């Protein structure tokens, strides 16, 4: 399975160098390359990205500051000419810290680390069947019926699957869980939430109520989410 990756690097020569390295590795798929972190937001929102090659010193916002804004970031490899951010980078759980200039061998070593820790074997942690899925939670495999799920929430480096009776915690990404949920039953309403359409009790403004839980809409995709809900006939126009 290939890892979808993006490059965020303001220097053209460095960016092209990283792109060239990526094209040499069969397990990497370059989805996009950006000179500014803010330009990458739409791709991160709309596509399943497994890995970011992220520079630190960039105009407008640093790579570290940008990384802190991501609620559920993919794996990150820092690429920089500055060594003084290493501790902060690893505190943010980056996979590796490449100091420029770096060789292809060093680059490949960093990618191998990602492949070892990325659930490229996500199928061992999550599996779907008709009407339910199995998710690895701590040391157990839990069977969860679609109909019992209220919503799935991203929390740092894990997700919470909330059902009517209890919540399940698993070290998966929200993107990976989304891939296994039927899109006619679930919809992503925020970068940190996937909800069960049939469990919606009410929608008021930018807030969805499900049981005793209040979930905020992402204003940027509110119209799209409402269309999906209406399309599935779970919410009728008055």
C-alpha positions as CSV (number, residue, x, y, z in Angstrom):
1,X,0.0,0.0,0.0
2,X,1.3,3.4,-1.0
3,X,1.6,6.3,1.5
4,X,0.0,9.5,0.2
5,X,2.4,12.4,1.0
6,X,2.7,16.1,0.5
7,X,5.7,18.5,0.6
8,X,5.6,21.9,2.4
9,X,8.8,23.7,1.6
10,X,9.2,27.4,0.6
11,X,12.6,27.0,-1.2
12,X,12.1,25.8,-4.8
13,X,15.4,23.9,-5.1
14,X,14.8,22.1,-1.8
15,X,11.2,21.3,-2.7
16,X,12.2,19.9,-6.1
17,X,14.9,17.8,-4.4
18,X,12.4,16.2,-2.0
19,X,10.0,15.6,-4.8
20,X,12.8,13.8,-6.7
21,X,13.5,11.6,-3.7
22,X,9.8,10.8,-3.3
23,X,9.6,9.7,-7.0
24,X,12.4,7.2,-6.4
25,X,10.4,5.4,-3.6
26,X,7.7,3.1,-4.9
27,X,5.8,3.1,-1.6
28,X,5.2,6.9,-1.7
29,X,2.6,8.7,-3.8
30,X,3.1,12.5,-4.1
31,X,-0.3,14.2,-3.8
32,X,0.9,17.8,-3.7
33,X,3.8,20.1,-3.2
34,X,3.4,23.6,-1.6
35,X,5.5,26.6,-0.9
36,X,3.3,27.7,2.0
37,X,1.6,25.6,4.8
38,X,-1.7,27.5,4.3
39,X,-1.8,26.4,0.6
40,X,-1.8,22.7,1.8
41,X,-4.9,23.0,4.0
42,X,-7.4,22.1,1.3
43,X,-5.5,19.0,0.3
44,X,-5.3,17.9,4.0
45,X,-9.0,18.5,4.4
46,X,-10.1,16.8,1.2
47,X,-7.6,13.9,0.7
48,X,-6.3,11.1,2.9
49,X,-2.7,12.2,3.5
50,X,-0.4,9.8,5.4
51,X,2.8,11.8,5.5
52,X,4.0,15.4,5.4
53,X,7.5,16.5,4.6
54,X,7.5,19.8,6.5
55,X,10.0,22.7,6.5
56,X,10.2,24.9,9.6
57,X,11.3,28.4,8.6
58,X,8.8,29.7,6.2
59,X,7.2,33.1,5.6
60,X,4.0,33.8,7.4
61,X,3.8,30.7,9.7
62,X,6.5,28.3,10.8
63,X,6.2,24.6,10.2
64,X,6.0,24.0,13.9
65,X,3.2,26.5,14.4
66,X,1.3,25.0,11.5
67,X,1.7,21.5,12.9
68,X,0.2,22.6,16.2
69,X,-2.9,23.8,14.4
70,X,-3.7,20.3,13.0
71,X,-6.1,18.4,15.2
72,X,-5.2,15.0,13.8
73,X,-2.0,15.3,11.8
74,X,-0.6,12.5,9.7
75,X,3.0,11.4,10.1
76,X,5.5,14.2,9.8
77,X,9.1,14.3,8.7
78,X,10.7,17.6,9.4
79,X,13.1,18.9,6.7
80,X,15.1,22.0,7.8
81,X,18.5,23.7,8.0
82,X,18.0,24.5,11.7
83,X,18.8,22.0,14.4
84,X,17.3,24.1,17.3
85,X,13.8,22.9,16.7
86,X,14.5,19.2,17.1
87,X,13.3,18.8,20.7
88,X,10.1,20.7,20.0
89,X,9.5,18.7,16.8
90,X,9.8,15.4,18.6
91,X,7.5,16.6,21.4
92,X,5.0,17.0,18.6
93,X,5.6,13.3,17.8
94,X,7.3,13.8,14.4
95,X,8.8,10.7,12.9
96,X,12.2,12.1,12.0
97,X,14.1,15.3,11.7
98,X,16.2,15.7,8.6
99,X,18.9,18.4,8.6
100,X,19.6,19.9,5.2
101,X,21.4,19.0,3.1
102,X,20.5,15.3,3.5
103,X,21.3,12.4,1.3
104,X,18.8,10.0,-0.4
105,X,19.9,7.3,2.0
106,X,19.1,9.4,5.0
107,X,15.7,10.3,3.4
108,X,14.9,6.7,2.8
109,X,15.8,5.8,6.4
110,X,13.3,8.4,7.6
111,X,10.6,7.0,5.2
112,X,11.2,3.5,6.5
113,X,10.5,4.7,10.0
114,X,7.2,6.0,8.8
115,X,6.3,2.7,7.2
116,X,7.2,0.8,10.4
117,X,5.0,3.0,12.6
118,X,2.2,3.9,10.2
119,X,-0.6,1.4,10.3
120,X,0.3,0.3,6.8
121,X,-1.1,-2.7,8.4
122,X,-4.3,-0.9,9.3
123,X,-6.2,-4.0,8.4
124,X,-4.8,-5.6,11.5
125,X,-6.3,-2.8,13.6
126,X,-9.6,-2.4,11.8
127,X,-11.7,-4.7,9.8
128,X,-15.2,-4.3,8.4
129,X,-18.1,-6.8,7.9
130,X,-21.7,-6.4,6.9
131,X,-23.3,-4.2,9.5
132,X,-20.3,-3.9,11.9
133,X,-16.6,-3.5,12.2
134,X,-13.8,-4.8,14.4
135,X,-11.4,-2.2,15.9
136,X,-8.3,-2.9,18.0
137,X,-8.7,-1.1,21.3
138,X,-5.6,-1.4,23.6
139,X,-5.1,-5.2,23.8
140,X,-8.5,-6.3,22.6
141,X,-10.4,-6.5,19.3
142,X,-13.8,-4.9,19.8
143,X,-16.9,-5.6,17.6
144,X,-18.9,-2.4,17.0
145,X,-22.1,-2.3,15.1
146,X,-22.6,0.6,12.8
147,X,-26.1,1.2,14.2
148,X,-24.6,1.7,17.7
149,X,-22.1,4.4,16.7
150,X,-23.1,8.0,17.5
151,X,-19.9,9.6,16.3
152,X,-16.1,9.2,15.9
153,X,-13.9,11.9,17.4
154,X,-10.2,12.6,16.7
155,X,-8.2,13.2,19.9
156,X,-4.4,13.9,19.3
157,X,-3.0,10.6,18.1
158,X,-6.0,8.4,18.7
159,X,-9.8,8.3,18.0
160,X,-12.8,7.8,20.2
161,X,-15.7,5.8,18.8
162,X,-18.7,6.9,20.9
163,X,-21.7,4.6,21.1
164,X,-24.9,4.9,23.1
165,X,-23.5,2.7,25.9
166,X,-19.8,3.4,26.0
167,X,-16.8,4.8,24.1
168,X,-13.9,2.9,22.5
169,X,-10.4,4.3,22.3
170,X,-8.1,3.2,19.5
171,X,-4.8,4.4,18.2
172,X,-6.0,5.0,14.6
173,X,-6.3,8.2,12.6
174,X,-9.7,9.6,11.8
175,X,-9.0,9.3,8.1
176,X,-8.4,5.6,8.4
177,X,-11.6,5.0,10.3
178,X,-13.5,7.1,7.7
179,X,-12.3,4.8,5.0
180,X,-14.1,1.9,6.6
181,X,-17.4,3.6,7.4
182,X,-20.3,3.5,4.9
183,X,-20.7,7.0,3.4
184,X,-24.5,6.6,3.2
185,X,-24.6,6.2,7.0
186,X,-21.8,8.5,8.2
187,X,-20.6,12.0,7.3
188,X,-17.6,14.0,8.3
189,X,-18.8,17.3,9.7
190,X,-15.5,18.7,11.0
191,X,-11.8,17.8,10.8
192,X,-12.2,16.1,14.2
193,X,-15.7,14.5,13.9
194,X,-17.5,11.9,11.8
195,X,-21.2,11.5,12.8
196,X,-23.9,8.9,12.2
197,X,-26.5,10.6,10.1
198,X,-29.4,8.7,11.6
199,X,-28.4,9.6,15.1
200,X,-28.8,13.4,14.6
201,X,-31.5,14.8,17.0
202,X,-31.3,18.4,15.8
203,X,-29.2,21.0,14.0
204,X,-29.1,24.5,15.2
205,X,-26.8,27.0,13.7
206,X,-23.4,25.4,13.5
207,X,-24.2,22.8,16.2
208,X,-25.4,19.2,15.8
209,X,-27.0,17.5,18.8
210,X,-26.7,13.8,19.2
211,X,-28.1,12.5,22.5
212,X,-26.3,14.7,25.1
213,X,-23.5,15.5,22.8
214,X,-23.1,18.8,21.0
215,X,-20.8,18.8,17.9
216,X,-19.8,21.9,16.0
217,X,-20.0,22.1,12.3
218,X,-17.1,23.1,10.2
219,X,-18.4,26.3,8.6
220,X,-16.4,25.6,5.5
221,X,-18.2,22.4,4.6
222,X,-21.6,23.1,6.3
223,X,-23.5,23.4,3.1
224,X,-21.9,20.2,1.7
225,X,-22.8,18.3,4.9
226,X,-26.4,19.4,4.9
227,X,-26.7,18.3,1.3
228,X,-25.4,14.8,2.2
229,X,-27.9,14.6,5.1
230,X,-30.8,15.7,2.9
231,X,-29.7,13.4,0.1
232,X,-30.0,10.4,2.5
233,X,-33.4,11.5,3.6
234,X,-32.6,11.7,7.3
235,X,-33.5,15.3,7.5
236,X,-36.5,16.7,5.6
237,X,-36.9,20.4,4.6
238,X,-39.8,22.0,6.3
